[in-house]
């Protein structure tokens, strides 16, 4: 039995198929899993003034803020990926994304809420409207993570944007619930760009996902207990300086990516797959993901292709095009 379910969250659509013999159990498990996606949305959204992200931006410059262990681990992952990618993955790009028109401005609402709080918070609201002072830390240099206490401190004014990892985090939380509920076969995706394949579908060896190749035959990816993230220059675009540019930017210089390229990463966890597909898209085909559990594929309209990692057997070209192949976020 296959039970489909869906949810609108994180400005996209999450779709889940759970497989098994008992429909009531499957529906209960699926509902709990999608509830985890909703919780993740409330935690990480830049567009909610009650999110963890908004709270950190308001308060963590004023005092250490303790966060949930799972949020702290996510921030640790982001900071480590920033270091390992040479800055190509960066969650401190919120201000630049707003400048380019890819985000709504939400700080005004956050500040209005701040003004209802303590005098200390009101002073913080004024501080955030100012530019970084000389000598003040910038970017992720401003983010201090205190592992012994799960506390976050900001030593400079930054706007956090977890769009390059949020769906993966939500999917990992949902899959954890599915496993707790005893589900052995399921398929979950967020916006078709972040995927987790739990087990295999009934009667088959693996879940199969199609990836659109901008320069040749489509690619088939076989997944079993694996996550897949696909980042691309498709999706949201804007005309900038007379050129059509992607919503993905190179954090090192703030420039939006152009051209037609796709980066796909398979990993046992969806959050790490999403982090590394984002970095790979920025860094290009010569970048080898510094994670032994990751397998990556880079494709471009200029027929450039690079496949790295231990599980390259999961990727294979397909002569007949897929009807609904993934193009990426």
N, C-alpha and C positions, 0 to 999 in steps of 0.2 A: 504494500500500500504506500502511495506517495501522497503526502499532505502538503500542499503549497500554502504559504503565508507571506504577508508583505507588510511593510511599514515605511512611512515617510519620515526621514530623519536626516540630519546633517546636510540639508538642502539637496537631498537625493532620495532615491528609492532603494530600500533594502528588500531583497527577496530571498526566501528560505524555502527549501523543500526538505522535509524530514521523511525518512523511509522506515517502515517497520510493519508489524502485524497488528498492533493495538492502536486504533485511532485516538481514543481519549488520551492515552499516554503521550502520543506524538503531539497532539494539539497542546497539551499542558506544557510539554517540554519546549515546543516552539514558541509559545506565548512567553514563557520565562526568558528564553533566549532573546527574543525581540525586545523584551523589557530592559535587558542589559544594554541594548543598543540605545534605547531612549535615555537611560541613565548616563551613558557615555556622552550623548549629545548635550545633555544638561550640564555635564562637567566641563566639556571642552569647547563649547560653542563661543565664538567671538561675538555672536549676535544676541547673547542673553546676558543681562547685567548681573544675574544671580549665578553665573557659571564660575567654576574654579579659576578659569583664565582671567575673567574680569576681576575677580576678587584679588588675585595675585597682583594684577596691574595696579589696583587701588591701594593695597595694603603692604605689599612686600618691600616697598621702598621705605616704609615707615617702621617696620618691625618684622622679625622672623615669623613666617606663616607655616604652620604644620599642615601637611596635606595627607591624604590617604596613601598607604604604602603603594597601591597600584599606580596612582598618579605620580608618586615620586619615582617609581621604577621607570615610568614612561619618560619623565623628564631626564633621568639619567641616560636612557637610551638615546634620546635626542642630542644631548650634549656630547656623548661619546661618538655618535655618528657625525656630528659637526667636526669633531677633531679628526676622525679617521678619513673624512672626505675632503679635508682641507678647506672646510667652509662651504662646500657645495650643498650640504643639507643644513638648513638654519631655520629655527622656529621664531627668530626675532625679526622676521620680515614683514610683520603686520603693517607697519607704517608705509613701507614702500608699496605694498599691495593696494593700500588705500590711495596713495598718490596716483597709481596707474588706473584706478577706477575699478579694481576687481573686488573691492570690499565696500560695504556700507560703513559709514562712520558711526561707531556706537559709543565712543568715549563720552559724548555729551550726555547720553542717558546714564552712563555709569557715574559721571560726575554729579549729576542731579541727585542720584541716589546717595552718593557720598555726602552731599551737603546736608542730608537729613541725619547723618550719623554724628560722630564725635568731632570736636574742634580739631583734633589731630588729623582726622580724615579730610576735613575741609582744607587744612593746610596742604595735605597730599594732593588734593584735586588741583590746587593752584600750581603745585610743583610739576605736575604732569603736563600742564599746558606750556611750560617753559622748555627751551631747548636744553640738551645736555650741557652742563657746565664744563669749562676747561678741566681736563684731567679726569672727568667722570667716565666710568666704564661704559663701553658701547657694545651693542649686539649681545651675543651670548657670553662675552666676557663679564657682562653685568649680572649674569645668573649664577648665584651661589647655591649649591645643594649640600645640605648638611645631613650626611647619611645616618649618623648616630641618632638623630631626632626626627628625620623625615621633614625637615624644615627648609623653606625656600626663602632666600633673601635676594632682592634686586638692588644692585649698587649703581644703577643708572636707569634712565627712562627708556623702556622698550615696550613694544606692542607684540605680544605673543600671537603666533598663528600656527596652530597644530593641524592645519589642513592637509599637510603632507604625511600625517601618521594617524589622524583621528579615526578614520574608517577602519584601519587595520586594528587599532586598539579595541574599538567596539566589537569587531568580529571575533577577536581573540576572547573577549569576555563572554560573548554569546556562545562560542564553541565550548568553553569551559562548562557552562551550564548544561549544554546538550550532553556532554560526557557524564556530568553528574547525574542526569536524568536517565542514563542508560541508553541513549541514542547511539547507534553504531554506524548509521548511514545518513548523511545529510549534505546539502549543498547550500551555501550562503554567500551572497554577494552584496556589495554596497556600490550602487551606481555603475555596475558592470566592470569597475576598474580594480576593486579589491575583492578577493574571492577566498573562501576556504572550502575544501572538499574533505568531508569527514567520511572515512571509510571509502566504500565504493558503492555505486548504484546496484540494485538487485540484478543478479545474473551477469554482471560485467566486472572487468578487472579494475577499472578506474573511471573517474569522471573525466570527460573530455571537454576541453575549452578551446574555442577557436580564437586566434589572434590575427587581426588584420595587418598584413604586411604592406607598407606604403610603396614598395618597389618590386614586388614579385608574388610568388605563391604564398597563400596564407599558411599559418603555422598552427599545428594541433599540439596541445599540451595535455598530457595525461597526469591526473592528480589523484592521489590517495593519501589522506592524512597530511595534506600539504596546503599551504597558502600560496596564492599568486597575486601579485600586484603589477598593474600595467600603468605606466605614466607615458604621456605623449603630448605632443604639441597640438593635438586636436582639442576639441572641447571649447571652453570659453576662450574667445579671442577678442582683441580690440585693435582698431587702427591707431597706431602710435607712430608719429613722425612719418606718415605716408606709407607705413608698412603694416601688414597684418601680423600681430604678435600674439604669442601664447600667454596664458595666465601663469605659466611656470616661469620663474625668473631665476637668473643666476645670482645667488645672494652675495657673491664676492664683489660684484660691481653694480648690482641692482638692475641689470638689463634683462628684458623679457626675451625668451628664446624664440627664434624664428625657424623656418624650414619645416620639413616633415620628418619626424623621427619618433620612434617608439622604444621604450625600455621596459622589459618584463623581468621580474625576479620571482623565483620559487623558493620558499623557505618554510620550515615547520611552523613559524608564527607569522600572522598577518601583519602585525605592526612592523617587524623587521623587514618583511618583504616590501612594505610600502615605503619605509625610510630609504631602502637601498635602490628601489626603482626610481625614486625622485632624484637621488644623487647621481645615478647612472645616466639619466636623461640629461642632466646638466653637464656632466664630465665627458660623456661620449664613449665611443666603442673601445678606447684604449684603457678605460678604467676597469680594474678587476675588484669586485666587491670583497672587502677584507673580512669575510665571514665564511668559514669552511662549510657551513650548512646551506649557503646560498648558491643557487644556480641562476645565471643571468643571460639574457638575450637582448642585444641592441640591434635595431633595424632602422634604416633611413631611406628616404626617397632617392638618395644618391647611390643606392645599392650597397651601402656599407653594412656589414653584418659582423657581429662578434658574439660568440657563445662561450661562456666560461662556467666552470663549476663541476662538481662531482656527479650531478644527475642530468647530464646532457641528454641521456636517453629519453627523458620525459618530453623533449621537444622534437617534432618532426614536421617537415613540410607537407602540404596537402595540395594536390593539383586542383581539385574541385573547390571553389570558394565556399566558405561558410555563409549561410543565410544571415546569421546574427553574430558575426565575429566581433570580438572586443577591439575597440580602438584606443581605450585608455582614458585616464582622467585628464 
